[in-house]
Amino acid sequence: MKTFLKISAALIFLGSSAAAQVDHLGAQVTLPDHPRILLLKDEEAPIKRTIEADQAWAKLHGVILAECDALMDVAPIERIQIGRRLLGKSREGLRRLFFLSYGWRMTRQENYLRRAEKELLAISAFSDWNPSHFLDVGEMTMAVALGYDWLYDGLPESSRSAIKAAILKKGIEPSLDPKYNSWLKTTNNWNQVCNAGMVYGALAIFEDQPELGKKIVNRALESVVISMDEYSPDGAYPEGYSYWGYGTSFNVMLIGALEKAFGKDFGLSARPGFLKTAGYLENMTGPSGLSFNYSDAGSGVGLEPAMFWFAARQRDPSLLWVERRHLLNDDAQRLVKNRLLPATMLWSAGVSTTAMTAPTSLMWTGGGKTPVALMRSSWTDPAAVYVGMKGGSPSTSHAHMDVGSFVMESDGVRWAMDFGMQDYESLESKKVDLWNRNQDSQRWRVFRYNNFVHNTLTINNALQVVNGKAPLTAVSKAPNFMHAVTDLTELYAESVQKAVRGVALVDKSYVVVRDELENKPAETTVRWTLLTPATVKIVGNNKAELTKDGKKLVLEVREPANVVLKTWTTEPANEYDAPNPGTVRVGFEVPVAAGAKTALTVLLLPPKAEKINKKTVEPLAKWPR
């Protein structure tokens, strides 16, 4: 009874606020018949033509159908919650139902339909979809709504009734309760995922709940732009690589559904920076195939279906250069882990793999909350030199104290690396206060999260200032001296008057990292660190050889003159920290006198660069603009 009254009150509140809510849809709304989400009736034909015309697309289609076959004898998902999350089950539900529904749409094989129906009924019978962690509800609602819509004509009325009741009661209605819908005002991926899920639910049962459906869609159009503003001005996604794959993918799923249902996206794709974000994602992958995994990013990479939507929208197949490699080379086991994989087929737009040519620009930069600069010597040479640097702030959603950090690779080896995230449950289960981002939060004692282990500076053995911000202050795409400069002063404001870092790719051959510091009236000790999976051999006070997989890189300190290189372990001190085998930190510490100015200049030299004349490294103010 209490739950009913809460939901009723929420519905009354939503209705009473309708005057304040912008009516994007208008009074008369007519939607296509089922199927109406993402792929309308008879729109399978262009996909079939793409499959027939290109072997790579035929392979991917076959991979999806093979996974459908593999699901035939797998038991439906059970409601098993891990910690505070049901999210793993929601994601597997979306994966299964998207795959099986695609299989049914493309082949009309009855076994795919019946297996999907079995999954839909099992999920619909859950006690709830865990609204206290609403991402779980967002993904589960999308899963069930998509299955309901795509399989509508093949489902018996009894199944339809049970499924649409679950969409309403376990998906949409909890989103009306203020206890569960704080995501409506957040700027992060929760906004994108949850709004997308609710819109899918609303579209699926629109004929049964037209007024509620309109209000859910209108609400989403007002809310999702809050998170989409994070792409401004250039498309750099503040939460990093992995969360781009999450938030942006669901944002595109939302836009794709709106376009099919209403014939327009209500201006969402035109939001500042949104279409540009495809360039960000493409440039975030190095020649080794590894991503620049700063912040709470995982180490995995894979096919990104959303990139095919961006490429089709912009008529630019070069945005698919990285995706082409996944499309051609990833094995089935890796591909089918992606719960949105069938969307790749929907957004293929008939593009052949031969049309997916390399980009022309070797450097990409973006401002915003987490500015980045991404440089490489070549898109087609697997041994190319690649370097990525970030600015930003530890206060940003999912951020680490990694401001000023960089990754670097050459000869197919990631020499300067980032650990990325630690599994949240492994920390939450041990009562780590992970989501508190205050300066003295326990979050910053997690080994992988603080500046001590990132490729940046540590001053006086102190943490970076959480609320400090580091913008990019200069960039250049000059072919022989690509570079970017970020002002780190606010991150070390308690210790120094000024701290600026520049990273350059010189002559497409080697990397220069230069830091310029100006002390306050007190002495400081500055530590320069590089985290690496390589074996490190100190071969002189200012030089170290890094070796891995039969390849070599030389780290050479040009200034100050009297440094002594050393290594530090990556074995963490806390029992809740993840182990870090096969890694080491290399760098140096230097004392800086009170009020003094100093410069730290480090060269990262692949073997080919050792044989060429290295340019004199000028002060950052003289780096060409």
C-alpha positions in Angstrom: 0.0 0.0 0.0 2.8 2.4 0.9 4.6 1.7 -2.4 1.3 2.3 -4.3 0.8 5.6 -2.5 4.4 6.7 -3.3 4.0 5.9 -7.0 0.6 7.6 -7.1 2.1 10.7 -5.5 4.9 10.6 -8.0 2.5 10.4 -10.9 0.4 13.2 -9.5 3.6 15.3 -9.1 4.7 14.5 -12.7 1.2 15.5 -13.9 1.2 18.7 -11.9 4.6 19.7 -13.2 3.5 19.1 -16.9 2.9 22.8 -17.3 6.5 23.5 -16.4 7.8 20.6 -18.5 8.6 21.5 -22.1 6.3 19.6 -24.5 8.7 18.5 -27.2 6.3 16.0 -28.7 3.2 18.1 -29.1 -0.4 17.2 -28.4 -0.9 14.5 -31.1 1.6 11.7 -31.1 1.4 8.8 -33.5 4.1 6.2 -33.4 4.8 3.4 -35.9 3.4 0.0 -35.1 5.6 -2.6 -33.5 8.5 -3.0 -34.0 9.2 0.7 -33.5 12.5 0.8 -31.5 15.7 1.2 -33.5 14.6 -0.9 -36.5 11.2 -0.5 -38.1 9.3 -3.2 -39.9 10.9 -4.4 -43.1 14.2 -2.5 -42.3 16.0 -5.8 -42.1 16.4 -5.8 -45.9 19.3 -3.2 -46.1 21.2 -5.2 -43.4 20.8 -8.3 -45.4 22.2 -6.6 -48.4 25.2 -5.4 -46.4 25.8 -9.0 -45.2 25.7 -10.3 -48.7 28.1 -7.6 -50.0 30.9 -7.9 -47.4 32.5 -10.9 -45.9 33.4 -9.1 -42.7 29.7 -8.2 -42.1 28.7 -11.7 -42.9 31.1 -12.9 -40.3 29.7 -10.6 -37.6 26.2 -11.6 -38.5 27.2 -15.3 -38.2 28.8 -14.6 -34.8 25.6 -13.2 -33.5 23.5 -16.1 -34.7 26.0 -18.6 -33.4 25.6 -17.0 -30.0 21.8 -17.2 -30.3 22.2 -20.9 -30.9 24.5 -21.2 -27.9 21.8 -19.6 -25.7 19.2 -22.2 -26.5 20.1 -24.5 -23.6 21.2 -21.9 -21.1 18.9 -21.3 -18.2 17.2 -17.9 -17.9 18.8 -15.3 -15.7 18.1 -15.5 -11.9 17.8 -12.4 -9.6 21.1 -12.7 -7.9 22.4 -9.4 -6.5 26.1 -8.8 -5.8 26.7 -6.2 -3.1 24.4 -3.3 -4.0 24.2 -4.2 -7.7 22.0 -6.3 -9.9 23.8 -4.7 -12.8 25.6 -7.8 -14.0 22.3 -9.5 -14.5 20.7 -6.5 -16.2 23.6 -6.4 -18.6 23.4 -10.1 -19.4 19.7 -9.7 -19.9 20.3 -6.9 -22.4 22.9 -9.0 -24.2 20.7 -12.1 -24.5 17.5 -10.3 -25.5 19.3 -8.0 -28.0 21.0 -11.0 -29.6 17.9 -13.3 -29.7 15.6 -10.5 -30.9 18.0 -9.7 -33.7 18.2 -13.4 -34.6 14.4 -13.5 -34.8 14.1 -10.4 -36.8 16.8 -11.5 -39.3 15.8 -15.2 -39.7 12.3 -15.7 -38.2 13.6 -18.9 -36.6 11.0 -19.9 -34.0 13.5 -21.2 -31.5 15.0 -17.7 -31.1 11.6 -16.2 -30.5 10.7 -18.8 -27.9 14.0 -18.7 -26.1 13.7 -14.9 -25.9 10.2 -15.2 -24.6 11.4 -17.5 -21.9 14.0 -14.9 -20.8 11.5 -12.1 -20.9 9.1 -13.9 -18.7 11.8 -14.9 -16.2 13.0 -11.3 -15.9 9.5 -9.9 -15.7 8.8 -12.2 -12.7 11.7 -10.7 -10.7 10.6 -9.1 -7.5 12.1 -5.8 -8.7 15.0 -4.6 -10.9 16.8 -3.1 -8.0 15.8 0.6 -8.1 18.2 1.5 -5.3 21.0 1.2 -7.9 19.0 2.6 -10.8 21.5 1.7 -13.5 20.3 -1.8 -13.0 16.7 -0.7 -13.8 17.8 1.4 -16.8 19.6 -1.5 -18.5 17.0 -4.1 -17.6 14.1 -1.9 -18.9 16.0 -1.4 -22.2 16.5 -5.1 -22.4 12.8 -6.0 -21.8 11.4 -3.2 -23.9 13.6 -4.0 -26.9 12.6 -7.7 -26.6 8.9 -6.9 -26.2 8.9 -4.5 -29.1 10.9 -6.6 -31.6 9.2 -9.9 -30.8 5.7 -8.3 -30.4 4.0 -10.1 -33.3 5.3 -13.5 -32.2 4.4 -13.2 -28.5 1.1 -14.6 -27.1 -1.2 -12.1 -25.4 -0.5 -13.7 -22.0 3.2 -13.0 -22.4 2.7 -9.5 -23.6 0.6 -8.7 -20.6 3.2 -9.9 -18.1 6.1 -8.2 -19.9 4.4 -4.8 -20.4 3.3 -4.9 -16.7 6.9 -5.4 -15.7 8.1 -2.6 -17.9 5.6 -0.3 -16.2 5.8 -1.4 -12.6 9.5 -2.4 -12.3 11.0 0.0 -14.9 9.1 3.2 -15.5 7.2 3.8 -12.2 10.3 3.6 -9.9 11.8 6.3 -12.1 9.0 8.6 -10.9 10.0 8.2 -7.3 12.4 11.0 -6.1 14.1 8.4 -3.9 15.4 6.7 -7.1 15.7 9.4 -9.8 18.5 11.7 -8.7 20.2 10.7 -12.0 17.9 13.1 -13.8 20.1 15.9 -12.7 23.5 14.3 -12.9 26.1 15.1 -15.5 27.6 11.6 -15.7 26.8 8.3 -17.5 23.9 7.5 -15.1 21.8 10.2 -16.8 22.5 8.8 -20.3 21.9 5.1 -19.4 18.8 5.6 -17.2 17.1 8.1 -19.5 17.7 5.8 -22.5 16.2 2.8 -20.6 13.1 4.7 -19.5 12.5 6.0 -23.0 12.8 2.5 -24.4 10.2 1.4 -21.8 7.9 4.3 -22.7 8.1 3.6 -26.4 7.5 -0.1 -26.0 4.2 0.3 -24.2 3.2 3.7 -25.6 -0.2 2.6 -26.9 -1.1 1.5 -23.4 0.3 4.5 -21.6 0.4 7.4 -24.1 0.3 10.3 -21.6 2.9 8.7 -19.3 4.9 7.8 -22.3 4.9 11.4 -23.6 6.0 12.7 -20.2 8.8 10.2 -19.9 10.1 11.1 -23.4 9.8 14.9 -22.6 11.5 14.4 -19.3 14.4 12.6 -21.0 14.8 15.3 -23.6 15.1 17.9 -20.8 17.4 15.8 -18.7 19.8 14.1 -21.0 21.2 17.4 -22.3 22.7 18.0 -18.9 25.0 15.0 -19.4 25.5 15.8 -23.1 26.9 19.3 -22.2 29.9 17.4 -20.9 31.1 16.8 -24.5 31.5 20.5 -25.0 33.5 22.0 -26.6 35.5 19.4 -28.6 34.1 16.0 -27.7 36.6 14.9 -24.9 34.5 12.7 -22.6 35.3 13.6 -19.0 35.0 10.1 -17.5 37.5 8.6 -19.9 37.6 5.7 -22.4 35.5 3.0 -20.7 32.7 5.3 -19.6 32.6 6.8 -23.1 31.8 3.3 -24.2 29.0 3.2 -21.6 27.5 6.7 -21.5 27.9 7.6 -25.2 26.7 4.2 -26.4 23.4 4.5 -24.4 23.1 8.2 -25.6 23.3 7.0 -29.2 20.9 4.2 -28.4 18.5 6.9 -27.1 19.0 9.1 -30.2 18.6 6.1 -32.5 15.3 5.1 -30.9 13.9 8.7 -30.9 14.7 9.1 -34.6 12.9 5.9 -35.6 9.9 6.6 -33.4 9.5 10.3 -34.1 11.5 10.9 -37.2 13.9 13.3 -35.5 16.3 13.5 -32.5 15.0 16.9 -31.2 18.5 18.5 -31.7 20.4 16.1 -29.4 23.1 15.1 -32.0 23.7 18.8 -32.6 24.7 19.5 -29.0 28.1 21.1 -28.9 30.9 18.6 -29.1 28.7 15.5 -29.4 29.5 14.5 -32.9 33.2 15.5 -32.4 33.5 12.9 -29.7 34.0 10.1 -32.2 37.4 11.6 -33.0 38.2 11.5 -29.3 37.4 7.8 -29.0 39.3 6.8 -32.1 42.4 8.7 -31.1 42.3 7.2 -27.6 43.5 3.9 -28.9 47.2 3.5 -29.5 49.0 1.5 -32.2 49.3 -1.4 -29.7 45.5 -1.7 -29.6 45.5 -0.5 -25.9 43.5 2.6 -24.9 44.6 5.6 -22.9 42.9 4.2 -19.8 43.0 7.1 -17.4 40.5 7.5 -14.5 38.2 4.6 -13.8 38.8 2.9 -17.1 39.2 -0.8 -17.5 42.1 -2.3 -19.5 39.9 -4.0 -22.1 39.2 -2.6 -25.6 36.8 -3.9 -28.2 34.4 -3.1 -31.0 32.3 0.1 -30.2 28.9 -0.1 -32.0 28.3 3.6 -31.4 31.2 4.5 -33.7 29.3 3.1 -36.6 26.4 5.4 -35.8 28.8 8.4 -35.7 30.5 7.4 -39.0 27.2 7.0 -40.7 25.9 10.3 -39.4 29.0 12.2 -40.4 29.5 10.2 -43.6 33.1 9.6 -42.5 34.3 6.0 -42.7 37.7 7.0 -41.5 36.2 7.1 -38.0 36.1 3.4 -38.2 39.8 2.7 -38.7 40.2 1.3 -35.2 36.8 -0.5 -35.4 37.9 -2.1 -38.7 40.6 -3.9 -36.9 38.2 -5.3 -34.4 35.7 -6.2 -37.1 38.3 -8.1 -39.0 40.4 -9.6 -36.3 38.5 -10.1 -33.0 37.4 -13.6 -32.3 33.8 -14.6 -31.7 34.3 -15.1 -28.0 35.5 -11.5 -27.6 32.8 -10.0 -29.8 29.8 -11.6 -28.2 30.7 -10.2 -24.8 29.4 -6.8 -26.1 25.7 -6.6 -25.2 25.1 -3.9 -27.9 26.8 -5.8 -30.6 23.7 -6.2 -32.8 23.5 -2.4 -33.0 26.7 -2.5 -35.1 24.6 -4.3 -37.8 21.8 -1.7 -37.6 24.3 1.2 -38.0 26.5 -0.5 -40.6 25.0 1.8 -43.3 26.3 -0.5 -46.0 29.9 0.7 -45.5 32.5 -1.8 -46.7 35.7 -2.5 -44.7 37.7 -1.3 -47.7 36.1 2.1 -47.2 37.3 2.3 -43.6 40.5 4.2 -44.4 43.0 5.7 -42.0 42.5 9.2 -40.6 44.6 12.0 -42.0 45.4 13.9 -38.8 48.0 12.6 -36.4 47.0 14.7 -33.4 43.7 15.2 -31.6 43.1 17.6 -28.7 40.0 18.4 -26.7 39.2 20.8 -23.9 36.5 20.6 -21.3 36.5 19.1 -17.8 39.2 16.5 -18.7 41.3 18.0 -21.6 43.5 15.6 -23.5 46.1 15.7 -26.2 46.7 12.5 -28.3 49.6 12.3 -30.7 51.1 9.6 -33.0 53.7 9.2 -35.7 51.4 7.1 -38.0 48.0 5.4 -38.2 49.2 2.5 -40.4 52.6 1.6 -38.8 52.2 -0.9 -35.9 55.5 0.3 -34.5 54.4 3.9 -34.5 55.2 6.2 -31.5 52.1 7.3 -29.6 51.7 9.6 -26.6 48.6 10.8 -24.8 48.5 13.3 -22.0 45.6 14.5 -19.8 44.8 17.5 -17.7 41.6 18.0 -15.8 40.8 17.5 -12.1 40.5 14.7 -9.5 37.1 16.2 -8.7 35.6 15.0 -12.0 33.3 12.0 -12.0 35.4 8.7 -11.8 38.7 10.7 -11.9 41.9 9.7 -10.2 44.7 11.9 -9.0 46.3 11.5 -12.4 46.3 15.0 -13.7 49.3 15.6 -16.0 49.7 11.9 -16.5 50.6 10.4 -19.9 50.9 7.1 -21.7 53.5 6.3 -24.3 54.2 3.5 -26.7 56.5 2.5 -29.5 57.3 -0.7 -31.4 53.9 -2.0 -30.3 54.8 -1.8 -26.6 53.0 0.3 -24.0 56.0 1.7 -22.1 54.4 4.3 -19.9 51.1 2.8 -18.6 48.2 3.4 -16.3 46.6 0.8 -14.0 43.1 2.2 -14.6 40.4 1.2 -12.3 40.1 -1.4 -9.5 36.9 -3.5 -9.4 34.4 -1.5 -7.3 33.0 -4.4 -5.5 36.5 -5.5 -4.4 36.7 -2.2 -2.5 33.1 -1.6 -1.5 33.0 -5.1 0.1 35.8 -4.1 2.3 34.0 -0.9 3.4 36.3 1.5 1.5 34.7 4.9 1.2 35.2 4.9 -2.5 32.8 7.5 -3.7 33.7 10.3 -1.4 36.0 12.7 -3.3 37.0 15.0 -0.5 40.7 15.8 -0.1 41.0 13.5 2.9 38.8 10.7 1.5 39.8 7.1 1.8 39.4 7.0 -2.0 42.8 8.6 -2.4 44.5 6.0 -0.2 43.6 3.3 -2.8 46.9 2.6 -4.5 45.7 2.9 -8.1 43.9 6.2 -7.5 46.5 8.6 -6.2 49.3 10.5 -7.9 52.1 8.4 -6.4 51.5 5.7 -9.0 50.6 7.7 -12.0 53.0 9.2 -14.6 52.9 12.6 -13.1 54.6 14.7 -10.4 54.4 14.2 -6.6 55.6 17.2 -4.5 56.6 16.8 -0.9 55.0 13.3 -0.9 51.6 15.0 -1.0 48.4 14.2 -2.8 47.2 16.4 -5.7 44.7 19.0 -4.7 41.3 17.5 -5.4 39.6 20.7 -6.5 42.5 21.8 -8.6 42.0 22.1 -12.4 44.6 21.8 -15.2 43.6 23.2 -18.6 45.5 22.8 -21.8 47.2 26.1 -22.4 49.0 25.5 -25.7 48.8 22.9 -28.5 50.5 22.5 -31.8 50.0 20.0 -34.6 53.3 20.9 -36.3 54.4 17.6 -37.9 58.0 17.8 -36.4 57.0 19.0 -33.0 53.5 18.0 -32.1 52.9 19.1 -28.5 50.6 20.1 -25.7 51.1 22.1 -22.5 49.0 21.9 -19.4 49.1 24.2 -16.3 49.2 22.0 -13.2 49.6 24.8 -10.7 46.3 24.3 -9.0 47.1 20.7 -8.4 50.2 21.6 -6.3 49.1 25.0 -5.1 50.0 24.2 -1.5 53.7 23.7 -2.4 54.6 25.7 -5.5 53.9 29.0 -7.2 53.8 27.5 -10.6 53.9 24.0 -12.2 53.5 23.5 -16.0 54.0 20.3 -18.0 54.6 20.0 -21.7 54.6 16.8 -23.7 55.9 16.6 -27.3 56.3 14.1 -30.1 59.5 15.2 -31.9 60.2 14.4 -35.5 57.7 11.6 -35.2 60.5 9.7 -33.5 60.7 10.3 -29.7 58.9 11.9 -26.8 59.9 14.8 -24.6 58.3 15.5 -21.2 59.2 18.8 -19.7 58.1 20.2 -16.4 58.8 23.8 -15.2 58.4 24.6 -11.5 58.6 27.8 -9.5 58.7 27.3 -5.7 57.0 29.2 -3.0 59.3 30.5 -0.2 59.9 27.0 1.1 62.0 24.0 -0.1 60.3 21.2 -1.9 61.1 17.7 -3.0 59.7 16.8 -6.4 59.3 13.2 -7.6 59.0 12.4 -11.3 57.4 9.0 -12.0 56.8 6.6 -14.9 54.8 3.4 -14.4 55.8 0.6 -16.7 55.3 -3.1 -17.4 58.9 -3.3 -18.7 62.0 -4.6 -17.1 64.1 -1.6 -16.0 67.8 -1.4 -15.9 69.5 1.7 -14.6 72.6 2.3 -16.9 73.7 5.6 -15.5 72.6 8.3 -13.1 70.4 9.9 -15.8 69.6 6.9 -18.0 67.6 3.7 -17.8 66.9 1.0 -20.4 63.4 -0.5 -20.5 62.9 -3.8 -22.2 59.8 -5.8 -23.0 58.9 -8.5 -25.6 62.4 -8.1 -27.2 61.9 -4.4 -27.6 63.8 -1.5 -26.0 63.2 2.1 -24.9 65.7 4.5 -23.3 64.6 6.9 -20.6 67.1 9.8 -20.5 66.9 12.7 -18.0 68.4 15.8 -19.7 67.9 18.1 -16.7 68.5 18.7 -13.8 72.0 17.5 -14.3 72.6 15.7 -11.1 69.6 13.3 -10.8 69.9 9.7 -9.7 67.3 7.4 -11.3 65.7 4.8 -9.1 62.8 2.4 -9.1 59.9 1.9 -6.7 57.8 -1.1 -6.1 54.1 -1.3 -7.1 53.2 -3.6 -4.3 50.5 -1.8 -2.4 50.4 -1.4 1.4 46.7 -1.8 2.0 44.9 -5.2 2.2 42.0 -3.9 0.0 44.3 -2.9 -2.9 44.6 -5.1 -6.0 47.9 -6.7 -6.7 50.0 -5.2 -9.5 52.4 -8.0 -10.7 54.9 -7.4 -13.5 55.0 -3.6 -13.1 57.5 -1.1 -11.6 57.9 2.6 -11.2 61.0 4.4 -12.4 62.0 8.0 -11.9 63.9 10.4 -9.7 63.5 12.9 -6.9 65.1 16.3 -6.8 65.2 19.0 -4.0 64.2 22.5 -5.1 65.3 25.4 -3.0 62.9 28.0 -1.6 61.8 30.4 -4.2 63.8 28.7 -6.9 62.8 27.8 -10.5 63.7 24.5 -12.0 63.0 22.4 -15.1 62.8 18.6 -15.4 63.3 17.4 -19.0 63.0 13.7 -19.8 63.4 12.0 -23.2 61.8 8.7 -24.1 63.8 7.2 -27.0 62.9 4.2 -29.1 66.0 2.6 -30.7 65.6 4.5 -34.0 65.6 7.8 -32.2 68.9 7.1 -30.4 70.7 7.3 -33.8 69.4 10.8 -34.8 70.3 14.2 -33.6 68.0 15.3 -30.8 66.8 18.8 -30.8 67.6 21.2 -27.9 64.6 21.2 -25.6 63.6 24.9 -25.3 61.6 26.4 -22.4 57.9 25.8 -22.7 57.3 29.4 -23.5 59.4 29.0 -26.7 57.7 25.8 -27.9 56.3 26.8 -31.3 52.6 27.5 -31.5 
